[in-house]
């Protein structure tokens, strides 16, 4: 029997699908894979770092990171932070930290915690508070992040972002992975912020015997930020949502709400020093 070759029907080497459709499936699949890997591995790595990293190792890391942030040590703020620390229970693990507080000259209304016990307060936040109780609530909130080791969990997930940037091919890999991780990290951070608010509220009550002024700072922020949409991808919940959560906690825990204490002269001077350094 003689073999007679025939031409194939159509071009077998060309897909019948539109190339843009195939590209969309490939990109979508890659993003989905990255999201799943980030969630699964991120949870494992973050929990591992936050659970097993010793305080001494954390302090060593914090010393390296704190060098990147400009700030002035402030004796008055440090004394104020120490008063909060003395209100902690005797068995609190936070007593193992050498807490230090720094005042940064930027106008941001924010503060953040660094591994190892450093707290950075921006001049804009210090100028925004109207009472000693408000300032204490902000600082107690930052101490709450240390109690939950939130900063270490974030650091553990950041390791995955770096590794993912190395593994992906192409010049855009270093931009894609942090972008995806950043979107996921926003919502996770909002949960951390709410938990730190709750922890800070309890410490404020230990410090003063009441929680007066706990919501004043957020009430002032809410007056300047009417839109909830702007907070959809923000790390912090909207101030009105924070006020609602705090109000619920105050009612559920039966906290008393007393009178606030005006800032002392030393604290007012600290605000003035921050303003002078920014000029």
C-alpha positions as CSV (number, residue, x, y, z in Angstrom):
1,X,0.0,0.0,0.0
2,X,1.4,3.2,-1.1
3,X,1.5,6.1,1.4
4,X,0.2,9.4,0.0
5,X,1.0,12.5,2.1
6,X,-1.7,15.1,2.6
7,X,-1.6,18.6,3.9
8,X,-3.1,19.2,7.3
9,X,-6.4,21.0,7.6
10,X,-5.5,24.5,8.7
11,X,-2.4,25.5,10.6
12,X,-1.9,23.1,13.5
13,X,0.8,25.4,15.0
14,X,-1.5,28.4,15.4
15,X,-4.0,28.5,18.2
16,X,-7.7,29.1,17.3
17,X,-8.0,31.4,20.3
18,X,-7.4,35.1,20.0
19,X,-3.9,35.9,21.3
20,X,-5.1,38.7,23.6
21,X,-7.5,36.2,25.2
22,X,-4.7,33.7,25.8
23,X,-2.5,36.4,27.2
24,X,-5.3,37.5,29.6
25,X,-5.7,33.9,30.8
26,X,-1.9,33.6,31.4
27,X,-1.6,36.9,33.2
28,X,-4.7,36.1,35.3
29,X,-3.5,32.7,36.2
30,X,-0.1,34.1,37.2
31,X,-1.7,36.7,39.4
32,X,-4.0,34.2,41.0
33,X,-1.0,31.9,41.7
34,X,0.9,34.7,43.3
35,X,-2.0,35.7,45.5
36,X,-2.5,32.1,46.7
37,X,1.2,31.7,47.4
38,X,1.3,35.0,49.2
39,X,-1.6,34.1,51.4
40,X,-0.5,30.5,52.2
41,X,3.2,31.0,52.5
42,X,2.8,34.5,53.9
43,X,0.7,33.2,56.8
44,X,3.3,30.5,57.5
45,X,6.4,32.8,57.3
46,X,4.8,35.7,59.1
47,X,3.6,33.4,62.0
48,X,7.0,31.7,62.1
49,X,8.9,35.0,62.4
50,X,6.4,36.6,64.9
51,X,6.3,33.5,67.1
52,X,10.0,32.4,67.2
53,X,12.0,35.5,66.8
54,X,13.6,36.4,70.1
55,X,13.4,39.9,71.6
56,X,17.2,40.2,71.4
57,X,17.1,39.4,67.7
58,X,14.3,41.8,67.2
59,X,16.2,44.5,68.9
60,X,19.2,43.9,66.7
61,X,17.0,44.2,63.6
62,X,15.3,47.3,64.9
63,X,18.7,49.0,65.4
64,X,19.4,48.5,61.7
65,X,16.0,49.7,60.6
66,X,15.8,52.7,62.9
67,X,18.9,54.2,61.2
68,X,16.8,54.8,58.1
69,X,14.3,57.1,59.9
70,X,15.2,60.5,61.0
71,X,14.0,61.6,64.4
72,X,15.0,63.3,67.6
73,X,14.9,61.6,70.9
74,X,12.6,63.7,73.2
75,X,12.9,63.4,77.0
76,X,9.4,64.6,77.7
77,X,7.7,62.2,75.3
78,X,10.0,59.4,76.6
79,X,8.9,60.1,80.2
80,X,5.3,60.1,79.0
81,X,5.7,56.7,77.3
82,X,7.4,55.3,80.4
83,X,4.3,56.2,82.5
84,X,2.2,54.1,80.1
85,X,4.7,51.2,80.4
86,X,4.5,51.4,84.2
87,X,0.7,50.8,83.9
88,X,1.3,47.5,82.2
89,X,0.7,44.2,84.2
90,X,3.9,42.9,85.8
91,X,3.8,39.8,83.6
92,X,3.5,41.7,80.3
93,X,6.1,40.6,77.8
94,X,6.6,44.2,76.8
95,X,8.8,44.8,79.8
96,X,11.6,43.0,77.9
97,X,11.8,45.9,75.4
98,X,14.0,49.0,75.8
99,X,11.3,51.3,74.4
100,X,12.4,54.6,72.9
101,X,10.4,57.3,71.2
102,X,11.5,59.7,68.5
103,X,9.9,62.8,67.1
104,X,10.1,63.3,63.3
105,X,9.8,66.7,61.7
106,X,7.4,65.7,59.0
107,X,3.8,67.1,59.0
108,X,2.3,63.6,58.7
109,X,-0.5,62.9,61.3
110,X,0.9,59.4,62.0
111,X,3.1,57.3,64.2
112,X,4.5,53.8,63.7
113,X,6.4,51.0,65.5
114,X,9.7,49.6,64.5
115,X,11.0,46.2,65.6
116,X,13.0,46.3,68.8
117,X,11.0,48.9,70.7
118,X,11.3,52.1,68.8
119,X,8.2,54.3,68.2
120,X,8.4,57.2,65.7
121,X,5.9,60.1,66.2
122,X,5.5,62.6,63.4
123,X,5.3,66.3,64.2
124,X,1.9,66.5,62.5
125,X,0.4,64.1,64.9
126,X,1.9,65.7,68.0
127,X,0.4,69.1,66.9
128,X,-3.0,67.5,66.3
129,X,-3.6,66.0,69.7
130,X,-5.4,68.2,72.2
131,X,-5.0,66.4,75.5
132,X,-2.6,64.1,77.4
133,X,-5.2,61.4,77.1
134,X,-5.3,61.6,73.3
135,X,-1.6,61.4,73.2
136,X,-1.6,58.4,75.5
137,X,-4.2,56.6,73.3
138,X,-2.0,57.0,70.3
139,X,1.1,55.7,72.1
140,X,-0.9,52.9,73.7
141,X,-2.1,51.9,70.2
142,X,1.5,51.6,69.0
143,X,2.4,49.5,72.1
144,X,-0.5,47.3,71.0
145,X,1.4,46.5,67.8
146,X,4.3,45.3,69.9
147,X,2.1,43.2,72.0
148,X,0.6,41.5,68.9
149,X,4.1,41.5,67.1
150,X,2.4,43.0,64.1
151,X,5.6,44.6,62.8
152,X,7.3,41.2,62.8
153,X,4.4,39.6,60.8
154,X,4.7,42.4,58.3
155,X,8.4,41.9,58.1
156,X,7.9,38.1,57.5
157,X,5.6,38.8,54.6
158,X,8.0,41.3,53.2
159,X,10.5,38.5,52.8
160,X,8.1,36.8,50.4
161,X,7.7,39.9,48.4
162,X,11.5,40.1,47.9
163,X,11.9,36.5,47.0
164,X,8.9,36.7,44.6
165,X,10.6,39.6,42.8
166,X,13.7,37.6,42.3
167,X,11.9,34.5,40.9
168,X,9.6,36.1,38.4
169,X,11.1,36.6,34.9
170,X,11.1,39.9,33.1
171,X,11.9,43.5,34.0
172,X,8.5,44.1,35.5
173,X,8.7,41.3,38.1
174,X,10.1,43.6,40.7
175,X,7.1,46.0,40.3
176,X,4.3,43.4,40.0
177,X,4.9,41.4,43.2
178,X,5.1,44.4,45.6
179,X,2.0,45.9,43.9
180,X,-0.1,42.7,44.5
181,X,1.3,42.2,48.0
182,X,0.5,45.8,48.8
183,X,-3.1,45.4,47.9
184,X,-3.5,42.3,50.1
185,X,-1.5,44.0,52.9
186,X,-4.0,46.9,53.1
187,X,-6.9,44.8,54.4
188,X,-4.7,42.8,56.7
189,X,-3.4,45.9,58.2
190,X,-6.8,47.3,59.0
191,X,-7.5,44.2,61.2
192,X,-4.2,44.8,63.0
193,X,-5.1,48.5,63.5
194,X,-8.5,47.6,65.0
195,X,-6.9,45.1,67.4
196,X,-4.2,47.6,68.4
197,X,-7.0,50.1,69.1
198,X,-8.7,47.6,71.4
199,X,-5.5,46.8,73.3
200,X,-4.6,50.5,73.6
201,X,-8.0,51.3,75.0
202,X,-7.5,48.8,77.8
203,X,-4.0,50.3,78.6
204,X,-5.5,53.8,78.6
205,X,-8.0,52.6,81.2
206,X,-5.2,51.1,83.3
207,X,-3.3,54.4,83.1
208,X,-6.1,56.7,84.2
209,X,-8.9,54.5,85.5
210,X,-11.1,55.7,82.7
211,X,-11.0,56.1,78.9
212,X,-11.8,59.7,78.5
213,X,-10.3,61.2,75.4
214,X,-9.9,57.8,73.6
215,X,-12.0,58.9,70.7
216,X,-11.2,62.6,70.6
217,X,-8.3,62.2,68.2
218,X,-10.2,60.1,65.8
219,X,-13.2,62.5,66.0
220,X,-10.9,65.3,64.9
221,X,-9.6,63.2,62.0
222,X,-13.1,62.3,61.0
223,X,-14.0,65.9,60.6
224,X,-11.2,66.3,58.0
225,X,-11.9,63.0,56.2
226,X,-15.5,62.7,55.2
227,X,-15.1,60.2,52.4
228,X,-15.1,56.4,53.3
229,X,-14.1,55.6,49.7
230,X,-10.6,57.1,50.3
231,X,-10.1,54.6,53.1
232,X,-11.1,51.5,51.0
233,X,-7.5,50.6,50.4
234,X,-5.9,52.4,53.3
235,X,-4.0,50.7,56.1
236,X,-6.0,52.4,58.8
237,X,-9.8,52.1,59.1
238,X,-11.8,55.3,58.6
239,X,-11.8,57.4,61.8
240,X,-15.6,57.1,62.1
241,X,-15.3,53.3,62.0
242,X,-12.7,53.4,64.7
243,X,-14.9,55.6,66.8
244,X,-17.8,53.2,66.4
245,X,-15.6,50.2,67.4
246,X,-14.1,52.0,70.4
247,X,-17.6,53.1,71.5
248,X,-18.8,49.5,71.3
249,X,-15.8,48.3,73.3
250,X,-16.3,51.0,76.0
251,X,-19.9,49.9,76.4
252,X,-19.2,46.2,76.4
253,X,-16.3,46.4,78.9
254,X,-18.1,49.0,81.1
255,X,-15.2,51.5,81.0
256,X,-15.8,54.8,82.7
257,X,-15.3,58.0,80.7
258,X,-13.7,60.7,82.7
259,X,-12.4,64.2,82.1
260,X,-9.3,64.6,79.9
261,X,-6.1,66.3,81.1
262,X,-4.7,69.3,79.1
263,X,-1.2,68.8,77.8
264,X,1.4,69.8,80.3
265,X,3.9,72.6,79.6
266,X,6.6,70.0,78.8
267,X,4.3,68.3,76.3
268,X,3.3,71.6,74.8
269,X,7.0,72.6,74.5
270,X,7.6,69.3,72.6
271,X,4.9,70.3,70.2
272,X,6.6,73.7,69.8
273,X,10.0,72.1,69.2
274,X,8.5,70.0,66.5
275,X,7.1,73.0,64.8
276,X,10.3,75.0,65.1
277,X,12.4,72.2,63.6
278,X,10.1,72.1,60.6
279,X,10.4,75.8,59.8
